[in-house]
Amino acid sequence: MEYTRGKIVKKANSTLGFLRRNLRISNETVKSSAYFSLVRPQLEYCSTIWNPRIKANTHKIEVGQRRAARYATNCHNTRSIISMLEHLDWETLEARRADLVLQDHQRPR
């Protein structure tokens, strides 16, 4: 299972690399839309299906979103990731996963 998760995270990183090469001069909105359509679904799938409770696994998945935030804002220096995510109005994948779990438990059966 660890192999599969790593493979999905690697694919998401490869997709982000593709976006970096092909949307080099685009504005923040275009880069953000590309991330939401191509990269984030891959990370959410990995995040939701395996629901990593171990910090190392959670960190591996969140790193993809952090790279995308740096790419979208064109800020690759020491600026805070939290402020970048707030500026872009992106939730962390961990927060989205918690919301999905909550919704699943509240759904009538």
C-alpha positions as CSV (number, residue, x, y, z in Angstrom):
1,M,0.0,0.0,0.0
2,E,2.9,2.4,0.7
3,Y,4.2,1.7,-2.8
4,T,0.9,2.7,-4.3
5,R,0.6,5.9,-2.2
6,G,4.1,6.9,-3.2
7,K,3.3,6.2,-6.8
8,I,0.2,8.5,-6.7
9,V,2.2,11.3,-4.9
10,K,5.0,10.9,-7.6
11,K,2.4,11.2,-10.3
12,A,1.0,14.4,-8.7
13,N,4.5,15.9,-8.5
14,S,5.1,15.0,-12.2
15,T,1.9,16.7,-13.2
16,L,2.9,19.8,-11.2
17,G,6.3,19.7,-13.1
18,F,4.3,19.6,-16.3
19,L,2.4,22.6,-15.3
20,R,5.6,24.5,-14.3
21,R,7.1,23.8,-17.7
22,N,4.0,24.7,-19.7
23,L,2.4,27.6,-17.7
24,R,5.6,29.4,-16.9
25,I,4.4,32.9,-17.7
26,S,0.7,32.5,-16.6
27,N,-0.9,34.5,-13.8
28,E,-1.8,33.2,-10.4
29,T,-5.5,32.5,-11.3
30,V,-4.5,30.3,-14.3
31,K,-1.9,28.4,-12.3
32,S,-4.4,27.9,-9.4
33,S,-7.1,26.6,-11.7
34,A,-4.6,24.2,-13.3
35,Y,-3.6,22.9,-9.9
36,F,-7.2,22.4,-8.9
37,S,-8.1,20.5,-12.1
38,L,-5.0,18.4,-12.5
39,V,-2.9,18.0,-9.4
40,R,-5.3,18.3,-6.4
41,P,-7.6,15.5,-7.3
42,Q,-4.7,13.1,-7.3
43,L,-3.5,14.3,-3.9
44,E,-7.1,14.2,-2.5
45,Y,-7.5,10.6,-3.8
46,C,-4.4,9.6,-2.0
47,S,-5.3,11.6,1.1
48,T,-8.9,10.3,1.3
49,I,-8.5,6.7,0.4
50,W,-5.6,5.9,2.8
51,N,-6.5,8.6,5.4
52,P,-2.9,8.7,6.7
53,R,-2.7,9.1,10.4
54,I,1.1,8.8,10.5
55,K,2.7,12.2,10.4
56,A,5.3,11.1,7.8
57,N,2.6,10.0,5.3
58,T,0.5,13.2,5.9
59,H,3.7,15.3,5.3
60,K,4.4,13.5,2.0
61,I,0.9,14.3,0.7
62,E,1.0,18.0,2.0
63,V,4.3,18.6,0.4
64,G,2.7,18.5,-3.1
65,Q,0.2,21.2,-2.1
66,R,3.0,23.3,-0.7
67,R,5.0,23.1,-3.9
68,A,1.9,24.0,-5.9
69,A,1.3,27.1,-3.6
70,R,4.9,28.3,-4.2
71,Y,4.5,27.7,-7.9
72,A,1.1,29.5,-8.1
73,T,2.4,32.6,-6.2
74,N,5.8,32.6,-7.9
75,C,7.3,32.9,-4.4
76,H,10.0,30.2,-3.9
77,N,11.9,31.9,-1.1
78,T,11.2,31.7,2.7
79,R,7.7,33.1,2.7
80,S,5.4,31.3,5.1
81,I,3.4,28.4,3.5
82,I,0.4,29.2,5.8
83,S,0.3,32.8,4.5
84,M,0.5,31.6,0.9
85,L,-2.4,29.1,1.4
86,E,-4.4,31.9,3.0
87,H,-3.6,34.3,0.2
88,L,-4.7,31.7,-2.4
89,D,-7.7,30.8,-0.3
90,W,-6.7,27.1,-0.3
91,E,-7.5,24.7,2.5
92,T,-4.8,22.2,3.6
93,L,-5.5,18.7,2.4
94,E,-5.6,17.6,6.0
95,A,-8.4,20.0,6.7
96,R,-10.3,18.9,3.6
97,R,-9.9,15.3,4.6
98,A,-11.3,16.0,8.1
99,D,-14.3,17.7,6.5
100,L,-14.9,14.8,4.2
101,V,-14.8,12.4,7.1
102,L,-17.2,14.6,9.1
103,Q,-19.6,14.7,6.1
104,D,-19.5,11.0,5.7
105,H,-20.4,10.4,9.4
106,Q,-23.2,12.9,9.3
107,R,-24.8,11.4,6.1
108,P,-28.0,9.5,6.9
109,R,-27.8,5.8,6.2
